[in-house]
Amino acid sequence: MVIGTQRSGTNILREILNTNEHIAMLGEVFTPSTAPAHWDNFCRTLSIESIHPTTFSKAESLLDQYFEFVEYRIRNHWEGNRKNHSHAIGVDIKYNQLSRTAPSKWSATHPFILSYLRSRGAILIHTTRNIIHCAISTLIASQRKFWHNYDGVLIDRAYEIDVGECLAHARSIVRDHDSFLRSAYGCRTVHCRYENLCDDLQRTDSANDILDGPGPLREIATAFNIPFSFRNDKRLRKAIDVPYSKLLSNYNALVRRLENSEFSALVPTLE
């Protein structure tokens, strides 16, 4: 299970992990999609009673059914039948989606799905990124209505963001991050920081293979007990490919607000 906030690098991580024959990872399965293996589409095949469990055991059974279905779809419907022997099967869930599967009588303060994953011995890959970069990227993506760059689209103009909204979003990421860490106690967790993943990508050779070395990909391979075999096929490009100082028309206003906030230490990272 890959868990993190939006714009924290989960998409590029999924692209890279899926180049390893031992791993098969689906995208944000709790986000609306026409893909059969996404949660909402799976639930449409069940009775109303089944998708609204009232007890812990019924909710566990529903998730067991769902992940069995995910495994079936991966092993039998992946393009070219390339993942029918995958050792690790996973999905991507965002912080704000963790409460989706709780039984109606769930009274605990932590998300039910984390209790479920802990009981099943799942490995969590927790993705993080520079918080201010996450917040800016989210606001810009919303303006551009452009989230994933598979076509090499370049940014050709500056954007203005609401500085107050940026700070508020950054603070919400901090709250969600801290809440996840408290709730994920006892779970087997691998930390994947976006900036460190980018360092891994710098070790891509002329054949697009990523060379082994210290970093999140090595830690993931070790946690799953699989060979280090990852590629950077470069299908996915960075959505923001210019410095924030050139991207934002109100960059100076943002810097002034950040300098007087709890995020002042991150100001130099915007250059």
N, C-alpha and C positions, 0 to 999 in steps of 0.2 A: 504494500500500500504506500503510494507516494502522497504525502500530505504537506501542504504549505498554503501560502496566500497566492492570490492572482499575481502574475507577472514576476514570479520568483524563479523561473527557469524550468518549470515542470515539463513544458513542451519540448524543449531541446533535450532535456534529460531523457524523455520518452523516446525521442528519435534515436538517441545514441544507444540506449539500452536495447532497443529492438534490433540493433545490428548484431547483437550477440545471439547465436542460435539457441542458447539455453534460457533466454528471457523473452517473455511476451507480455507487453504492457499496453493496456487500453487507455484512452484519454479520460476526460472528466465525465465519468459515467453518471453522475448526478445532475449534469447539465443537459437540458432538452436537446435531443438529437434524433435523427431517423435511424441511427444504428441500432440493430436489434438487441445488442448486449447492454445498452444503456438501461439504467434502473427503471425509468418510467415505462419504457417499452416492455420490459420484462414483467412489470406489475400489471400491465394491461391484459396479460394472459392468465391472471389469477382472479379468484373471487374477491369481492370487497372485504370479506372477513379475513382472508389470508393476508392482505396487504395492510391491514390495520390491527396488528397483533396486540393483545391485551396483557400478555405475560412475557416474562424474560425468556422462557423456553420457546414460546411461539416465535418471538422475534429472532432468536438464535436460529431456529429452524428455517425461517424465511431467508435469512442471510446465507445459511448453508445452501439452500436451494439456488439462490442467486449466484453464488460463486461457483457452484457446480455447472450452472448454465453458462457463465462466463468461460469456464474451462472448456466446456463442450464447443462453444462458438470458436474459441481460439484454436482448438485442436482440429476442428473440422471445416472451418470456413475462412481461415487466414489465407491471404492471397498466395497461391502457389503451394499451399499445404506446407508452408515452411516452418510452422510452429507446432506441429503435432507431437514433437518430443521435447518441448520446452520444460526445463527443470523448475523455473520460477515463473509464476503467472501473477500479474498485478494490475491495479487500476490507480487512477489519479483522483484524489478527493481534496477539495479546498477546506480551509478552516471553517468557513461559514456553511459548509454542507454536512458537517459532522453530526448534526442533530437530526438528520433526515430519517433515521431508521429506528428511533426509540419506541418501545412499546408504550401504549397509552397510559399505563400506570407507573412509568419510570419516574422516580422521584430523586434520583441521585443527581448531584451537581455536574458530574462529568458525562461526556457523551457516551451513550450506550454502545456505539460501534467500536469505541476504543476498548471497552470491556470485552466485547466479542472478539476482537482481534487479539487481545492479550490471551484469552482463553484458547484460541486456536494456534498460538505460537507464531503468529504472522510477524514478518519483519517490516518495520516502518522505515521508509526513507523520508526524512524530514528536510524539506527544501527551504532555504532562507536566502535572503539577498539584502544588500544595503537598503534600509527601510525607506529612505527618501527617494532613492532610485525607483523602488517599487511604486511609491505613491505617484511620482511624476509620470512614470510609464503608464500607469492605469488611467490617469487623467488624459494624457495625450492619445492613448488608444481609443478612449471613448469619443474624443473629438474627431479623430480620423476614421472611426468605425473600422479599424484595421488592427487585428490582434496578432496574426502570425504571418510572417513574411517569407513565403515560399517562391516569390517571383522576383526577388532582388529589387524591390521598390525602394527608391531613395527618397529621403525627406528633402523637399525643395523649397521650404518656407519655414518661418518661425511661428511659434504658437504662444498664446498667452494662457496661463492657468490661474485659477483662483487660489491664491496663496493660503488663505484660511482653510479652504477645502483640502489642500495638499497636506497641511499640518494635521488636520482632523483625521484624514485617512491614514497618515503615518502612525498616529496614536492608536487608531483602531487596530492596525497591524500588530503593534506592540502588545495590546491587550489580548488579541487572538493568539499570538505566539506564546505569551506567558501562560494563558489558560491551557493551551495544548500541552505545554511542558508539565504543568501540574497534573493534567488528566492522563498523560501517557506513562505514568509511573509503572514500572514493571514490564513495559513493552520492550521488545528488542528493536533498537532504533539505530539507524545509520544517518549521520548528518551530511547533507549535501549542500554546501554553500555555493551559490551561483558563480561568484567570483573565482572560487577554487575549481569549479567545473570548467570555466573558461581557461584556466591555467592548464587543465588536462588537455583541452582542445589544441593548445599551442604545441603539443607534442605530436600532432598529426604529421605523418610522413608523406612522401610523394605518392604513395599508393592509397592515401586516405585512411590508413590504419593509425589508431591512437597508440602510441608506445606506452608500455607499462611504466608506472612511476607513482610516487606518493600523491594521494588526492582522493576525492570521493569515489571515482570509478574503481580504484584499487580496493577501497573499503567495501564497496558494494559487491565486487567479485568475491572478496574474502567472506563476507557475510553469507552469500549464497552458495559458497563452495563450488564456484564455477571457474573455468579458465578466463584469464583476462584477454578478451577478444572483442574489441569495440572499434567502430569505424566512425569517421566524421564525413558523411557523404555530401555535406554542405548544401543539402536541399533547403534547409531552414536558415534564413539570414536574420541578423539582428533587426528588430523593428525600428529601433532608434540608432542611427549610425553616425550621429554627429555629437559633439560635446554639448552638454546642457547649456553652457554659456552661449552657444550659437542657436540652440533649439528654441530657447524661451525668450520672447520679446520683453518680458518683465523679470528677467533673470536677477537683476540687481535688487528688486523689491523682494524676491524670494530669499536671496542671500541675507538681506537685512533682518528679515523675520526669523530665519534659521539661526542667525548669530545670537539672537535673544531668546532662543528656545532650548529645550533639552537635547536638540539635535545639532547643536553648534559644532560638535566634533566632526560632523559629516560634511560640513561646508567645503573643505578642500577636495572632497571626492567628486564635486560637481564640475571641476575644471575639465 
